[in-house]
Amino acid sequence: MRQNPFSIFDFLGYVFPGALALVIIAFFEQLPQLTSLSKVFEDAIVFIKGQNSSGTLGVLEETVIMTIISYVIGHIVAYLSSITVEKYSNWLFGYPSQFLLKELPKWYYWRINKESRTQDSPLKTPVGFAEWTGLIWRIFIGLFLLPVSICSLILGKFLNAKSFFVKPLDKTLKDAINNNVEKLKRALGLTYSEGDDIHRIIYHYEYEHQPAHTSKMDNYVALYGFLRSMTFISNCVSLWILIKYLLPSFKYFRNGIDWHYVLIFIISFGLTYIFFMAFMKFYRRFTLESLMCLVIDNSYKETIKVPITLQFTPTNEDVDSNYTVPENSSTTGNLLHNEVMTPTLQSSDTHTPDVDEL
């Protein structure tokens, strides 16, 4: 593959989330209390302008050091988001190459067994240590991504907000993609079973054979990776607000509900889910781009040549007066492809052969 190992998309995808994570950590470390939403904005503006007296601005002025640290933190954030946010989306909705082409069974998130992930298959109880471990990880990640889990249940399932980013293709596109997947499997000599990651092969093949689409694919990869990291950061902020500010305020519930905490909490949850929806949007577009390249690619498709055979049995009269039979040909000739017997006019009487003679 001719992919650039380091591009501006990779730089921004790691440096910007890493820098944002450092700034948020420094900000919340200095924020004593969430008294009101306007106070949070005022403290944020003061922090950005460097008018605080904690000396944090002196660290931010070290551009080179800040860039390096941000790049390293960005890689950590990207990895953590890949094993939480992306894993959660694959467990909940399936891979985009799956939900684009077929309807997945209900309770897909809890289907640990590979054989239970097919349509109309019953939900099976985990068997063995590996499957029970997978179930525990699903519970842990679902709780860690509590803002995404709650919003996916309320907004995504009940209000059908997931239809904006998890929607199957129409029948025409499904049939075209499935037919070309079968052709690619035959061309590469692949054996494929239900649930295998065929999209990985399609992506690498089309990246190599469709250079006009590589920049678009790289762009989608950078965007969905960036938004995945932003989902992770926003989720951590929401949990921080929930644990440090909202839950302790329940001790004073008898004195009344602090609606400032509730409002900030709802905004942080909603912002996290918006980042998650944006991540799923570009995750879907990236996969769809590979699949559509597969449809229009002719490099792996077999070219079938159908020979046209004309049976011609000339009569004695035709041979003597109207046609010259080529040498090395039998009385009954087979005309293949462009090999045509050319009639030669031998007399002044014009004879037009009937259709039945040819």
C-alpha positions as CSV (number, residue, x, y, z in Angstrom):
1,M,0.0,0.0,0.0
2,R,1.2,3.5,-0.8
3,Q,-0.2,5.1,2.3
4,N,1.8,8.0,3.8
5,P,3.0,6.8,7.3
6,F,2.5,10.3,8.7
7,S,0.1,12.9,7.5
8,I,-1.5,16.1,8.7
9,F,-4.7,14.1,9.5
10,D,-2.7,11.8,11.8
11,F,-1.0,14.8,13.5
12,L,-4.2,16.7,14.2
13,G,-5.9,13.4,15.2
14,Y,-3.4,12.8,17.9
15,V,-2.1,16.3,18.9
16,F,-5.4,18.1,19.2
17,P,-7.2,15.5,21.3
18,G,-4.0,15.1,23.5
19,A,-3.8,18.9,24.0
20,L,-7.5,19.2,24.7
21,A,-7.2,16.4,27.3
22,L,-4.3,18.2,29.1
23,V,-6.2,21.5,29.1
24,I,-9.3,19.9,30.5
25,I,-7.3,18.2,33.2
26,A,-5.6,21.4,34.2
27,F,-8.9,23.3,34.1
28,F,-10.8,21.0,36.3
29,E,-7.9,20.7,38.7
30,Q,-8.2,24.5,39.4
31,L,-12.0,24.6,39.3
32,P,-13.1,24.6,42.9
33,Q,-16.9,24.2,42.4
34,L,-19.5,24.2,39.7
35,T,-21.6,26.9,41.1
36,S,-23.3,27.8,37.8
37,L,-22.9,27.3,34.1
38,S,-22.0,30.9,33.5
39,K,-19.3,30.7,36.2
40,V,-17.8,27.7,34.4
41,F,-17.6,29.7,31.2
42,E,-16.1,32.6,33.0
43,D,-13.5,30.4,34.6
44,A,-12.8,28.8,31.2
45,I,-12.2,32.2,29.6
46,V,-9.9,33.3,32.4
47,F,-8.0,30.0,32.1
48,I,-7.5,30.3,28.4
49,K,-6.4,33.9,28.6
50,G,-3.9,33.0,31.2
51,Q,-5.2,35.4,33.9
52,N,-5.0,32.8,36.6
53,S,-2.3,32.9,39.2
54,S,-1.5,29.2,39.3
55,G,1.3,29.4,36.8
56,T,-0.3,27.0,34.4
57,L,0.2,29.4,31.5
58,G,3.9,29.1,31.9
59,V,3.6,25.4,31.1
60,L,1.4,26.1,28.1
61,E,3.9,28.5,26.6
62,E,6.4,25.8,26.2
63,T,5.2,25.0,22.7
64,V,7.6,22.3,21.7
65,I,7.2,20.4,25.0
66,M,3.5,20.9,24.9
67,T,3.3,19.5,21.4
68,I,5.3,16.4,22.2
69,I,3.3,15.7,25.4
70,S,0.1,16.3,23.5
71,Y,1.1,13.9,20.8
72,V,1.9,11.2,23.3
73,I,-1.3,11.8,25.3
74,G,-3.2,11.8,22.0
75,H,-1.9,8.3,21.2
76,I,-3.0,7.1,24.6
77,V,-6.4,8.6,24.2
78,A,-6.7,7.1,20.7
79,Y,-5.9,3.6,21.9
80,L,-8.3,3.9,24.9
81,S,-11.1,5.1,22.7
82,S,-10.5,2.2,20.3
83,I,-10.9,-0.4,23.0
84,T,-13.9,1.4,24.5
85,V,-15.9,3.6,22.2
86,E,-15.3,1.6,19.0
87,K,-15.6,-1.7,20.7
88,Y,-18.9,-0.6,22.2
89,S,-20.3,0.4,18.9
90,N,-19.3,-2.9,17.3
91,W,-20.9,-4.8,20.1
92,L,-24.0,-2.7,20.0
93,F,-24.6,-2.2,16.3
94,G,-22.2,-4.6,14.6
95,Y,-19.5,-3.6,12.1
96,P,-20.7,-1.1,9.5
97,S,-20.1,-3.7,6.9
98,Q,-22.7,-5.8,8.7
99,F,-25.5,-3.4,9.5
100,L,-25.2,-1.8,6.0
101,L,-26.0,-5.1,4.3
102,K,-28.2,-7.0,6.7
103,E,-30.4,-6.8,9.7
104,L,-28.7,-7.9,12.9
105,P,-30.6,-10.0,15.6
106,K,-32.0,-8.4,18.7
107,W,-29.9,-8.2,21.8
108,Y,-26.8,-8.1,19.6
109,Y,-24.7,-6.5,22.4
110,W,-25.1,-9.6,24.6
111,R,-24.4,-12.2,22.0
112,I,-21.0,-13.4,23.1
113,N,-21.1,-16.7,21.1
114,K,-20.2,-16.2,17.4
115,E,-22.9,-18.7,16.3
116,S,-25.6,-16.7,18.1
117,R,-24.9,-13.5,16.1
118,T,-26.7,-14.7,13.0
119,Q,-30.3,-13.8,12.2
120,D,-33.1,-15.7,14.0
121,S,-30.6,-17.5,16.3
122,P,-31.4,-17.7,20.0
123,L,-29.5,-15.8,22.6
124,K,-27.2,-18.3,24.3
125,T,-25.6,-18.3,27.7
126,P,-21.9,-17.8,27.8
127,V,-19.9,-21.1,28.1
128,G,-16.3,-21.2,29.1
129,F,-13.9,-18.8,30.7
130,A,-13.4,-16.7,27.5
131,E,-17.1,-16.1,27.0
132,W,-17.7,-15.1,30.6
133,T,-14.7,-12.8,30.4
134,G,-16.3,-11.2,27.3
135,L,-19.5,-10.7,29.1
136,I,-17.7,-9.0,32.0
137,W,-15.9,-6.7,29.6
138,R,-19.2,-5.8,28.0
139,I,-20.7,-4.8,31.4
140,F,-17.6,-2.9,32.4
141,I,-17.4,-0.9,29.2
142,G,-21.1,-0.3,29.2
143,L,-20.9,1.3,32.6
144,F,-17.7,3.2,31.8
145,L,-19.5,4.7,28.7
146,L,-22.5,5.5,30.9
147,P,-23.4,8.8,29.0
148,V,-23.3,6.9,25.7
149,S,-25.2,3.9,27.1
150,I,-28.0,6.0,28.6
151,C,-28.3,8.2,25.5
152,S,-28.2,5.1,23.2
153,L,-31.1,3.6,25.2
154,I,-33.2,6.7,25.4
155,L,-32.4,8.6,22.3
156,G,-31.1,5.9,20.1
157,K,-33.5,3.1,20.8
158,F,-36.8,4.6,22.0
159,L,-36.6,7.8,19.9
160,N,-34.9,6.0,17.0
161,A,-32.0,8.5,16.8
162,K,-29.8,5.7,15.7
163,S,-31.5,5.7,12.3
164,F,-29.4,8.8,11.4
165,F,-26.1,6.8,11.4
166,V,-27.1,3.1,11.6
167,K,-29.3,2.5,8.5
168,P,-29.0,-0.3,6.0
169,L,-28.7,0.2,2.3
170,D,-31.4,-0.3,-0.2
171,K,-31.9,-3.6,-1.9
172,T,-30.2,-2.6,-5.2
173,L,-27.0,-1.6,-3.4
174,K,-27.1,-4.6,-1.2
175,D,-27.3,-7.0,-4.1
176,A,-24.6,-5.2,-6.1
177,I,-22.2,-5.3,-3.1
178,N,-22.9,-8.9,-2.2
179,N,-22.4,-10.0,-5.8
180,N,-19.1,-8.2,-6.1
181,V,-18.0,-9.6,-2.7
182,E,-18.5,-13.1,-4.1
183,K,-16.6,-12.3,-7.2
184,L,-13.7,-10.9,-5.2
185,K,-13.6,-14.0,-3.0
186,R,-13.4,-16.2,-6.1
187,A,-10.7,-14.0,-7.7
188,L,-8.6,-14.1,-4.5
189,G,-9.4,-17.7,-3.6
190,L,-10.8,-16.8,-0.2
191,T,-13.0,-18.9,2.0
192,Y,-15.4,-16.8,4.0
193,S,-17.8,-17.7,6.8
194,E,-20.5,-15.7,8.6
195,G,-19.1,-13.0,10.9
196,D,-15.6,-12.8,9.4
197,D,-14.1,-9.4,8.8
198,I,-14.3,-9.3,5.0
199,H,-14.2,-5.5,4.9
200,R,-10.5,-5.5,6.0
201,I,-9.6,-7.4,2.8
202,I,-11.9,-5.2,0.7
203,Y,-10.3,-2.0,2.1
204,H,-6.7,-3.1,1.5
205,Y,-7.6,-4.3,-2.0
206,E,-9.4,-1.2,-3.1
207,Y,-6.8,1.1,-1.5
208,E,-4.2,-0.5,-3.7
209,H,-6.4,-0.5,-6.9
210,Q,-8.3,2.7,-6.5
211,P,-5.8,5.5,-6.1
212,A,-8.4,8.2,-6.9
213,H,-10.2,7.3,-3.7
214,T,-7.3,6.9,-1.3
215,S,-7.3,10.5,-0.1
216,K,-11.0,10.3,0.7
217,M,-10.5,7.0,2.6
218,D,-7.7,8.6,4.6
219,N,-9.8,11.6,5.3
220,Y,-12.7,9.4,6.7
221,V,-10.2,7.4,8.8
222,A,-8.8,10.6,10.3
223,L,-12.2,12.0,11.0
224,Y,-13.7,9.0,12.6
225,G,-10.6,8.5,14.7
226,F,-10.6,12.1,15.8
227,L,-14.3,12.0,16.8
228,R,-13.8,8.7,18.5
229,S,-11.2,10.3,20.7
230,M,-13.4,13.3,21.3
231,T,-16.2,10.9,22.4
232,F,-13.8,9.4,24.9
233,I,-12.7,12.7,26.3
234,S,-16.2,14.1,26.6
235,N,-17.3,10.8,28.3
236,C,-14.6,11.2,30.9
237,V,-15.6,14.8,31.5
238,S,-19.2,13.7,32.0
239,L,-18.2,11.0,34.5
240,W,-16.0,13.6,36.3
241,I,-18.9,15.9,36.7
242,L,-21.2,13.1,37.8
243,I,-18.8,11.7,40.4
244,K,-17.3,14.9,41.8
245,Y,-20.2,17.3,41.7
246,L,-23.6,15.7,41.0
247,L,-23.5,12.7,43.3
248,P,-22.2,14.5,46.4
249,S,-25.0,17.1,45.9
250,F,-27.5,14.4,46.7
251,K,-26.5,14.6,50.3
252,Y,-28.2,17.9,50.5
253,F,-31.2,16.8,48.5
254,R,-33.6,17.9,51.3
255,N,-32.6,21.5,50.8
256,G,-33.7,21.3,47.2
257,I,-32.2,20.2,43.8
258,D,-29.3,22.1,42.5
259,W,-30.4,22.6,38.9
260,H,-27.1,24.0,37.9
261,Y,-25.5,20.6,38.4
262,V,-28.3,18.9,36.6
263,L,-28.1,21.3,33.6
264,I,-24.4,20.9,33.3
265,F,-24.7,17.1,33.6
266,I,-27.4,16.9,30.8
267,I,-25.3,19.1,28.5
268,S,-22.2,17.0,29.0
269,F,-24.2,13.8,28.4
270,G,-25.8,15.2,25.3
271,L,-22.4,16.5,23.9
272,T,-20.9,13.1,24.5
273,Y,-23.6,11.4,22.5
274,I,-23.3,14.0,19.7
275,F,-19.6,13.1,19.4
276,F,-20.6,9.5,19.3
277,M,-23.1,10.0,16.6
278,A,-20.6,11.9,14.5
279,F,-18.1,9.1,15.0
280,M,-20.6,6.6,13.8
281,K,-21.4,8.7,10.8
282,F,-17.8,8.8,9.5
283,Y,-17.2,5.2,10.6
284,R,-20.2,4.3,8.3
285,R,-19.0,6.5,5.5
286,F,-15.5,5.0,5.5
287,T,-16.9,1.5,5.2
288,L,-19.4,2.5,2.5
289,E,-16.6,4.2,0.5
290,S,-14.7,0.9,0.4
291,L,-17.8,-1.1,-0.6
292,M,-18.7,1.3,-3.4
293,C,-15.2,1.2,-4.7
294,L,-15.6,-2.6,-4.9
295,V,-18.7,-2.2,-7.0
296,I,-17.1,0.0,-9.6
297,D,-13.7,-1.8,-9.7
298,N,-13.2,-4.1,-12.7
299,S,-9.7,-5.3,-11.9
300,Y,-10.9,-8.6,-10.2
301,K,-13.9,-9.4,-12.4
302,E,-13.7,-12.2,-14.9
303,T,-14.1,-11.1,-18.5
304,I,-16.3,-13.7,-20.1
305,K,-16.0,-14.1,-23.9
306,V,-19.0,-15.6,-25.6
307,P,-18.1,-16.9,-29.1
308,I,-20.7,-16.4,-31.8
309,T,-20.9,-19.4,-34.1
310,L,-22.7,-19.3,-37.4
311,Q,-23.5,-22.5,-39.2
312,F,-23.4,-22.1,-42.9
313,T,-24.1,-24.8,-45.4
314,P,-23.8,-23.4,-48.9
315,T,-25.6,-25.2,-51.8
316,N,-23.9,-26.2,-55.0
317,E,-25.5,-23.3,-56.8
318,D,-24.2,-20.8,-54.2
319,V,-20.7,-22.2,-54.4
320,D,-20.6,-22.1,-58.2
321,S,-22.2,-18.7,-58.9
322,N,-22.1,-16.5,-55.9
323,Y,-19.6,-17.4,-53.1
324,T,-16.0,-18.2,-53.0
325,V,-15.3,-20.6,-50.1
326,P,-12.1,-19.9,-48.3
327,E,-9.3,-22.4,-48.6
328,N,-8.8,-25.0,-45.8
329,S,-12.5,-24.8,-45.0
330,S,-15.0,-27.5,-45.0
331,T,-18.4,-27.5,-46.7
332,T,-20.0,-26.7,-43.4
333,G,-17.9,-23.9,-41.8
334,N,-17.8,-22.5,-38.3
335,L,-17.5,-18.7,-38.2
336,L,-16.0,-17.7,-34.9
337,H,-15.7,-14.1,-33.6
338,N,-14.6,-11.9,-36.6
339,E,-14.0,-14.7,-39.1
340,V,-16.6,-14.0,-41.8
341,M,-17.1,-15.6,-45.2
342,T,-17.2,-12.7,-47.7
343,P,-19.5,-13.1,-50.7
344,T,-18.0,-12.6,-54.1
345,L,-20.3,-11.6,-57.0
346,Q,-19.6,-13.8,-60.0
347,S,-22.3,-12.8,-62.5
348,S,-24.5,-10.0,-63.4
349,D,-27.5,-11.6,-61.8
350,T,-27.6,-10.3,-58.2
351,H,-28.6,-12.9,-55.7
352,T,-29.4,-11.8,-52.2
353,P,-29.3,-14.8,-49.8
354,D,-32.3,-15.3,-47.6
355,V,-32.0,-15.2,-43.8
356,D,-32.5,-19.0,-43.7
357,E,-29.5,-19.6,-45.9
358,L,-27.1,-17.9,-43.4
